[in-house]
Amino acid sequence: MTRTTREKIEQLRELKKRLIKGGGEERIEKQHQDGKLTARERVGLLFDPDTFQELFSLPNTGARCLAWAGKSFLPMAW
């Protein structure tokens, strides 16, 4: 099945939404219950809105180690 560009873009948007949640809603809530902010929330406080661009947030981007080559993983879910 061939996906259209529009479908691929939508898939990318959905993946980015999942990545933003990091370890999941439960972990974010636990951080908040402990009186802590998530890493993304802390970074958000450091920069003006829309001035920070996260690089290499997608799976399989920037893997430099041969052991990681070809592996699919979500960076915040180790």
C-alpha positions in Angstrom: 0.0 0.0 0.0 1.4 3.4 -1.0 0.9 6.2 1.5 0.3 9.7 0.3 2.4 12.6 1.4 -0.5 13.9 3.5 -0.8 10.5 5.3 3.0 10.5 6.0 2.8 14.0 7.4 -0.1 13.0 9.6 1.9 10.0 10.8 4.9 12.3 11.6 2.6 14.6 13.6 1.2 11.7 15.6 4.7 10.4 16.4 5.8 13.9 17.6 2.8 14.1 19.9 3.8 10.7 21.4 7.4 11.8 21.8 6.3 15.0 23.6 4.7 12.8 26.3 8.0 11.2 27.0 7.5 8.3 29.4 3.7 8.8 29.3 1.0 10.6 31.1 1.6 8.6 34.3 5.2 9.6 34.6 4.4 13.2 33.9 1.8 13.2 36.6 4.3 11.6 39.0 6.8 14.3 38.3 4.2 17.0 39.0 3.1 15.2 42.2 6.7 15.2 43.4 6.8 19.0 42.8 9.0 18.6 39.7 8.7 19.8 36.1 9.5 17.6 33.1 12.6 18.2 31.1 10.6 19.8 28.3 8.8 22.0 30.8 12.1 23.2 32.2 13.5 23.9 28.8 10.3 25.8 28.0 11.0 28.1 30.9 14.5 28.9 29.7 13.6 30.0 26.2 11.2 32.5 24.6 8.2 30.9 23.0 8.9 29.3 19.6 12.6 30.0 19.7 13.8 26.5 20.8 14.0 23.8 18.1 14.6 20.2 19.4 16.9 18.2 17.1 17.1 14.5 16.8 13.9 13.8 18.6 12.6 11.1 16.2 13.6 7.5 16.4 16.7 6.4 14.4 17.9 9.9 14.0 21.5 10.6 15.0 22.4 7.1 16.1 26.1 7.0 15.9 26.7 3.7 17.7 26.7 0.6 15.5 24.8 -1.3 18.2 21.9 1.2 17.7 21.9 1.1 13.9 18.6 -0.1 12.6 17.0 -0.1 16.0 13.7 1.7 16.5 13.2 3.2 19.9 11.6 6.3 21.5 14.3 8.4 23.1 12.5 9.2 26.3 11.3 5.6 27.0 14.6 3.9 27.9 
